[in-house]
Amino acid sequence: MRNYAMKNIRNVALVGSSNAGKTSLIEQMLFNAKMTTRVGKINDGNTALDFDADEIERKMSLMTSIAYLDWKDYRINLADSPGYSDFVGDQIAVAQAVETVMIVTNAAAGFEVGLEKSIDLLEGTRASKAVIVNKMDLENADYFKVLDILKENSGISCAPILIPIGKESTFKGVVDVVKGKAFMDGKYSDIPAEAKDDFENAKAILMESVAETDEDLLNIYLENMELSNEDLQKGLQKALVEGLIIPAFCCSATTNVGVEALIEAIIEYLPSPESKKNVKIMKDEKEANLICTPDGEVYAYAFKSLVDPNMGEIAYVRVFSGTIKSGLDIYVPEKDSKDKVSSMYYFIGKNRSDANELRAGEIGGLVKLKIAKGLNTIVSQGSKISHPLVKLPTPVYWQAIRAVNQNDEDKIGQALAKLLSEDPTINSNINTETHENVIAGIGEQQVTLIQKRLRSRYKVEADLKSPRIPYKETITGKSDHKYRHKKQSGGKGQYGEVYFRISPLERGEGFKFVNSIVGGTIPSNFIPAIEKGLNETMEKGIIAGYNVVDICVDVYFGSYHDVDSSEMAFKLATAMCLKEGFRLAKPILLEPIYIVDIIIPNEYLGDVMGDISTRRGKIQGMEQIGKKQILKATMPLAEMFGYFPNLKSLTQGRGLFEQKFSHYEKLPEELAKGIIEAYQSPEE
């Protein structure tokens, strides 16, 4: 298979709402380019890109798929990313691998939640942006209204490149505003009378937008009140490379109107790897630039990992610089580990063709890498460069997971690791305090999909439940207590006596052990056993089974027996003395409090603030950014486990939040009472 020069490659990712028609559009593009022999349909479950069994069942994309098409002397690499909000991490990752992110919107749907989130999440990415208004054949489809809605709701001001001829059921072609030509029935022609007014208006908008990006062009425009076609096209291409203009296109994937014109426009106007070959990298932990060429230093980025039942692990990679060949020894800086390239392929969904090498500008798949996963850099061994750190959304939904069958406990860890490598926005960790394996992700659909794939791929049945809250136990008063452990049952007995002064410490100070023994009332060789007994007892908890913190225990007196005293005897005496003394020192439970930044449209402010109050949250402040509010609040972790679905409901899916741990504070007595009683009186 031929290799293309960097200037003849276009790398494009399609993002946007889950019903915008991204997959269907790529299907039609592939068919038009004769890369496939039929147009796959979502409802029929036979598309090239949604090939996973779960995607076919749910009739929606759940992970990024890649494809390519050859058109004239050009290669267009396409990435289809899921639009559902739980899987937005794929959109962020794939935006690292392309020159252009094309935001696909439904011409009849208005400002959808998925569209809004795509725009927000992709702010600041290296890729240029474009808009495709799809489904122009639908009732109430309105291209120019969509552009107005985008500007009104997100501040995106689009420059129209392809505009519609006809409307709704009469949508029959497009006008290329730069060329000044109509495209209908597979060929260019003169603009029909019905579209001339729209063309003149669109051209005026486009010329003004392009002129504003370049001082020389602006002077020409102000002098002549227009730009020549040559100046317009060159100015547009330069502005797109620099990300100064967001072009807008239109089509209908289902009727195949405007799709070929879109392919032509991608080639004509969108940036190539050659035009954006100066890329930002990290070198020796500092930001630097790299000029990318096929003969240069090897630098590639794995933007997606997946496990194929037949091929094993696949890493979709974008090669920015250099050339990757089979057998190449590579280095993965994020893992500080070496790896080796085996086989490589070009992919159209699950279908593949051999690639002898992957050169700068290309996208393909590397099979059976042992180290490199999604969001990892691939460089030559000895290289000091890496991809800049990608910021992903923080988890907002948590579930504890465990194998139903005890025999599967060993299998579930390995299976989870493979599944989680496919989506970097979801992770699992063993909570050392509650001893639960907790999955943290972006949403309920994402987490339940992991549960389903454990069953379907690895035959592991798993339960999900809300995680235990890692409360902590402490005291608010003081106590002075003693305990003598004495046991005699024939043979050597057990004897140890300790006197403790127990007092509270400031929040966050942990544990302080004081040895005030004088005169040898407890021999020094037993003091370590006392401290160890204290630590073990505090770790297990006393009143509710949670770690004890922020206390000082002063051992100031005791007694021992020359024969019967031992380390075990003093540990047992210590445990009982601490438990009884702790209960006398006004014990309380502490709960974890998190700082929460909640981002919502203005119209939901009152409802969200009210909900925060019902969740024992406290508003710390608010900040207006555009048409959105950022509410800063503190909220107990116990209230946050169920917060994500509630915020979605309150804001029609438009609310976001991020959280980080702040501190521990006293759990209200009425809540603490129930937790303590449940622990001390377990159900039979």
N, C-alpha and C positions, 0 to 999 in steps of 0.2 A: 504494500500500500504506500502511495506516495507521501512524502513529507512536504508540507507547505512552508513557504517563507513566512516570517512573522507578520509581514505587511499584508499577507493574504489570509490571515486567520481572524475570525471574530469570535470572542468568547462572551456568551450572553447567559445570564440567569433570569428566569421568569419567577417572579414572586407576586404575592397579593392574596386576596381572599380565596377560600377554598371552593367557591362556586363561580370564580371569574373565568374559568375555561382554559387554564394554563396548559394542562395535559392535552386537552383536545386540540389546542392551537399547535402544539408541537407535533402531535400526530398528523395533522394536516400538512404541516411544513415538510415532514419526512416523506409523506406520500407524494407531494408535489415535486420533491427533489428526486423521486424514484429510489429512495432509500428503503422503502417498504412497499409491499404489493397491495396493501389495503389500508384503509383508515380505521384504526381501532376505536371502539366506542366504550365509554365509561360504563354505561348500563349493561353492556354485553360482557364486561370483564375481560376484554381482549386487547387492551391498549399495550403498546410496547413498553411504556414507561411505568405504569402502575401494575407491576408483575407480581408483587408480593401477595400471598394469599389473603392477608388481612386487608390490604388495599382493595383487592377485588371484592371481598365481602362487604366492606364499608363504603365502597364506591367513592373513595377519596385518597389522595396522596398522603402517605404517612412518613415518607422519607425522600430525600433527594435522589433523583435518577438523572443519568446523563445520556446524551445522544449526540450525534454529529450528522451533518449533511454536507454534501459537496455540491456547490452551485457554481457553474461556470469554472473559473479558476480559483475558487475560494473554498475554504473550510469554515463552516460555522459550527462551533461547539455550543450545545444547549444544555442547560441544567434546569430541571423542573423541581421546584421546592414546594413542600407542603404548605398550604395556606392556613390550616387550622392552628389556633393560637398555642396549643400545647407543644407544637413542633417548630416553633419559630427559631430555635437554635440552628436548624438547618439553613434557614435564610441568611443568618448572620455569617455562618461558616462559608457558604458558597459565594457570598459577596466578596470574600477574600481572594477568590480564584478567577474572577472574571474582570474584564474591562468595563462592562456595562451591566447594570441591573435594570431589567425592564419590569416595571410595576404594572401588572395586568388588572384591569378593572372591568366590571360588568356595566355595560352602557345603560342598563335599565335599573340598576340597583342603588344608585346614590352612593353616599359615603359610608361604605361598609366597615365593620369593626376590623376585619382582617386586613383591609386596605390601610386603615389608619395605623394599625400596629406595624405593618411592614414599613411604612414611611418613617415612623418614629424610630424603629429599631435599626434602620439602615442609615440613619443620620450619622455623618462623619466617616463612612466607609470610603475606601480608596476608589471604589468603582464609580464611574459616571452613572447617571440615572436617566431613564426614559419611561414614558407611559404608553401603554397599549390599551385603547378602549375597544374591548372585544364585545361580541354578541350584539353587533349593530343591527341585526335583523329582528331583534325582539320588539315587542310592543312597548312603547314609551322610551325606546332607546334614543338618546340625544347626546351626540358627541360634544357639542359646545357647552351644553349644560354640565356635563361631567367635568370638563376643564374648569368651569366656574366653581363647581362644588369643591374641587380639589384646592383651588386657590383660596376659597372662603374658609375651608376647614383646616387646611394644613399649611397654607402659605406658599404652596407650590405653584409657580407660574410657568405654565407650559407654552412652548413654541410649537404651533401646529405644523407638522411636516406632511402627513397624510390626512386628508379631510374627506368626509363621505360624499358620495353622489347618491342621492335618494335617501330615504328614511324608512326605518322599520322594515316592513315587508317589501318595500320598493328599493331597499339598499342594494345597489347593483355595481358599485365600483368606487374607486378612490381617486383623488387628485393629489399628485406629488407637487407640493407647493413650490419646492425649489426648482424642479424641472419645468413647472408650468404645463404639465401634461396630465391627462386622465389615464387611468389604468383600468380597463374593462375587458372582460372576456379574454384574459391572458395576453393583452398587448396594450402598448401606449397609443393614445390618440388625442385629438383635440378635446379641450374641456367643453362639455355640453353647456348649453345656455343656462340650464337650471342650477348649475354649480358655480357660475362665474362670479356672482356677488360674494358668495362664501370664500371663493378663491382670492378675490381682491382683498377682502378683509383679513384673511389669514396671512396673505403675503405681507401686508402692511405690518401686522403684529410680528411676523418672523423677522422682517428686515430691521425693525426697531430693536428687537431683542438681540439680534446678532451685532448690530452697530454699537450697542451699549457695552459690548464685551471687548472692544478694541478701539483705541483712540483714533487711529488712522481711518478706520471704517466709519467711525462716528463723524469725523470731519467730512468725509465723502457724502455720508447720508444727509448731514445738515445742509450741505451745499446743494445737493441734487434732489433731496427728499426721496431717494431710492438708491438701491445697490444693484450693480450688474449681477447677472446670474453667476458669473465666475466669482466675483467678490462674495456673493451670498453663500455659495457652496464652500469656498475655502474658509470663510469666516465662521460658518456653522461647524465645519469639521474641527477647526482649532478650538472653538468654544466648547464643543462636546468633549474633546480630550481633556480640557482643563476643568470640566464639570461646571461650566458657567451657565449652561442652558440645559433645560430638561425638555427634550423633544417629545411630541405626542403623535401617535399613529392610531389608525383605526382599522378594524377588519371584522369579519364574522368567520370564526373557525368552522362552524357547523355548515355554512353554505359555501365556504371557500371563496368568499368575496374579499379581496384586498390582501389575501395571505401571500400571494406571489409578490405583490408590490411591497409588502413588509419585508420579505426576504431580500429583495433588491435594495430597499432602504437601509437595512442592517449593513449590507456590504458597502453601499455608497457613502453613508454618513457616520456610522458608529466607529469608535476608536478600535484600532488594531493593537496587538501586543507591541508592534514596532513603534507605534505612536506614543505608547505609555511604557517605554522600556526602562525608564529611570524610576526605580521603585525604592520605597523606604524599607529598610531592614534594621535589624539589631546586630551590632558588631561589638564584641567585647562589652556587652551590656549597655551600649550607647547607640542612639539612633544614628543611622548612616544611610547613604544612597548606594545603590548598585545598578550599573548599566547592564541590562540583560541582553545577551546574544547567544546563539546556539553554540558558539565556541568558547563561551565564558565559563566562569565558575559555576558548578552545579548548585542550583538552588530551586527546590520544589516544595510544594505545600500540599499535604494530605488534608483535604477539606471534608472528607466523608469516609467512614469505615462501615462495612457491612459484612455479614456472614452469609455466604451462599452455601446451600446444602450440598452442592456438587463440587464447587471450586474451593471452598473454605473461605478464609478471610480475604476481602478485597479492599484496597485503599484507592479511592478516587483521588488523583493528584493533578495539580496544575504545575507544569514545569515553567518556571519563570526564566531561568538562565541555564546554559549548559545543555548537555545531552545525557539522557539516562539510557543505559543499555543493560541487557541481561548479564548477570554476573558481577555488576558493579558493586563494590563495597561502599556502603554509605554510613552516615552518622546521623543520629536523631538527637539534637541538642536538648529537647525537652525531657528526654529520658536518660541523657548522658550515656547512650549505648550505641553500639555498632549494629548494623543490619546488612542484609545482602539482597540485591534485587534478583528475583527469579524471572517469572514470566510477566509479560505486560500485554495489554490489549486496548483496543478502542471499543467502546460500548455503545449500543443502542438499546437502552433498557437492560434486559438480561442477555440479549444477544451480543456476541463479541466477535471481533476479528483480530488476528494477530498483529501486533506492532513490533517491528524489529528494534525500534528505539523510540523514545519520546523526546522531542526537541523543544527548545525554548518557544513558548507560546502555546504549546499543545496541552490538551487534557486527555487523560487516559486512566487506566486502572492497573495497579500493581497487585499481583496475587501472591499470597503466602509470605508476606512480610511478617517477621516475628515480633518486631518492636514497634514500628511506626503505626500509629492509629490516627483517627480524626484529630485535626488541629495540631498535627505534628509537622515539624520542618524536616526536610530531607536534603542533606548536603554531603559533600565529599568528606571522607575521613580527614581529620586535621583542620577542617574549616572552623572559623570563629563566628560565622554568621547564623542568624535564625530569623524566623518570621516574628514580627511584632506581636505582643500578647493580644489576644482577641478577648474582648469583654463580652461575656454571655449573661443573659438574665439570671438573677439569683432565684433559687427554688422558692416556691410559694405553696407547695402542697407536699405533705409528708404522710407516709404510711409505713408501719412496721410490717416486715415480711418474714415469714418462716415456712419451712417445708411442712406439709401436712403429715407426711410419713417421716418418721425419725431416721429411716435409712437414707433419705434423700438430703439430709443436712450437709453432708460432704459435697454432694453434687451441686447443690443450689449456689454455692459460692462461685464455682467455676462457670456455671451457666450464666449467672448474673453478670460476671465480668465480661463475658463475650457480648451479651445483649447491651450492656451499658456502654461498650466501646462504640456502638453505632450512634449514640446520641450523647454528646458531651454535656448537655444541659441537665442530665439526670445522673444521680450518683447514689451510692449506698455506703453506709458506714456503720460499724458496730458502735453503739452508744455504750461507753465504758461504765456509765453509771446505772443505766437501766438494763444493760446486757441484751438489747434488742438490735436487730439489723434493720436500720431505718433507710428507706428509699426517699430521696428528696428530688422533686421534679417541678415542672412548670404547670402541670395540671392533672386532673383525674384521668383523662383519656390516655395520657402518656404513661402513667403508672399502671393502669389496668392492662394496657397493651403488653407491658413487661410480664405481668402475671400470666396473660394468655400465651405469650411466646415461650415462657418456661414450660408450659404444658405441651404446646404443639411441637416445639423444636427439640426439647430436652426431656420430655416425659416426666417433668417434675411438677407435682401439684403444690401450690403455695397459697397460704392464707394472707390476706391483708387486713390490718386493723389500725385504728388510731394509735400512735406511739404513746408510751407512758411519758408523763412529764417528769423531767429530772429535778423534782423538788429537793430541797435540802433541809436538814433539821438543825436547829440551834436553840439557844436559851436566851432569856431576857433577864433572869435573876441569878442569884448565887446559891450555892449549897455547900455544906460541909458534911461529908458522909464517910462512914467506915464500913468495911466488910471483911469478915473473917471466913476464909474457906478452910474447912476442917473435915477430913474424911478418914475414918478408921474402919477397915473391914478385913482385918487379918493381914499380916505381913506389913510391908511398908505403907504408911498412911500418906495423906496429903495435907499440907498446912501452909497457909499464907494469909497475912492480914495487911490491909492497906488503909490509909486515911487520905482522903482526897478533899482538897478545896477546889471547887468547880466554879468558874466565873466566865461571863461572856467577853468576847473580843469585838473590836470594831468590824463592821461588815467588810468581808474580803480578806481578813487577816489569816484565815485558815485555822491552824491548830498550833497551840503552844504548850509544850511540856516542860514543867519545872520540877527539878529534883531538889527538895529541901530537907532531905534525910540527913540527920546528924547523929553522931554517936553509934552508928552501925545498927540502928533498930531494924533496918532492912539491909542485908549485905549488898555491896555494890554490884556483885555479879548477877543479882536478880533485877536490877534496875532496867536493863534492856528488855527483859521479859515483860515488865510492867508497861513500858512504852509500846512494845509490839502489841500487847493485849489491848491497849487503848486504840491504836490505829485499826486493828482488825474489827473491833466493836464499832468504831465510828463508821467504817466502810459499810458494814452491814445495816447500820441504822438502828434506832432504839424505839421510837414511837410509831414509825410508819414505814420503816424499811428503806429509808433514803440516807445518803451520806450525811454525817454530822460535821458541821463546820463552825468556825469562828468561836471556839471555846479554848479556855486555858485550864489545864488540869495540873494542880500542884500536889505532888505526893510529899507529905510532910512528916508522916509517922507510920509505924506498922510494927509487926512482929514476925518472927520466924521460928522454925524448929530445926535443931541441928540435924536431925535425921529425916523428918518428913517433908521439909520444905524443898521445892523444886521450881524450875522455870514454869512448868505447866500449872502448878498450884498457884503461883503468883499471877499468871495470865488469867486463870479462872476467877480469882479474887478480884482482879482488876476489872474484868468484864462486868461482874455483878455490881461492884461498887459504882462504876460509871453509869450503868443502867439505872440503878436506884437513885443515885445522886442527880442524874440528868433530869429525871422525872420530877424531882423536888425543886428544880431551878427554873420553873416557868418555861417549859419548852414550847416552841412554835415551829411552824413550817415556813420555809422561804420558797418563793417561786421565781423562775427566770422571767425577766422583763426585757423586751426587745424594743429597739428604736425602729420605727416604721415610717418610710416615705411613701405616701399614697398619692398617685398621679391620676387625676380625674378631670373630665370636662366640667366646666363651671356649673352646668345645670344640675349636677348631682351633688353639689357641695353639702346642702342641708341634710339630705338623706344619709350621706356617708358619715358626716359628723355625728348625727344622732346614733348611728349604728356603732360608732367607735365608743360612745359613752355607755351603751348597753353591754359592751364587751370589757368594761372596766379600763378602757383606754383613756389616755389624757392627751389632749391637743397641746402641742408645744409651740406651734406656729404654722404659718402658711405663706406660700409664695406664689404669685401669679406669673405664669409663663405662657404668653400667647392666650389661647382660649382655654387653658388648663390651669388647674390649681395643684400645687404640691403641698399636701397636708403632712406636717411632721408631727408624729405622735409617739407615745410609748404604749405598749400593749403587752399583757401577759402572754407567754407562749401558749398556755392552755387555751386561750381564746383565738390564737392564730391558726391552729390546726384546721379549723373549719372556716377560716376567714375568706380564703380564695373563692370558693363557689358563691359565698354570700356577696362578695364585692362584685363578682360578675353579674349576679342577679340585680343588684342595686343600680349598676351602671350600664346595663345592656351589653355587657362584655367589654366595655371600653376602659374599665379601671385597671390600673397596674399598681403593684407595690413591691418594694424592696425592704429587706429587714436585716438587722444585725444585732447580735447580743449586746445588751447594755449592762445589766446588773441584776442582783437578786434583791427582792424585798419581801416583807411579811405577807403571807397568804391570809386573806380575811378569815377570822375565826370560824364562821359558819361553814366555809368551804373546807378548812383544815379539819374540822371536827368529823366530817363525813369520811375523809381520806384515812384519818387515824382509826376511826371505828371499823372501817372496812378491813384494815390491816390487822387489827387486834382481834377481830371476830370474823375470821374467814368463813365463807359458806361451806357447809359440809359437802 
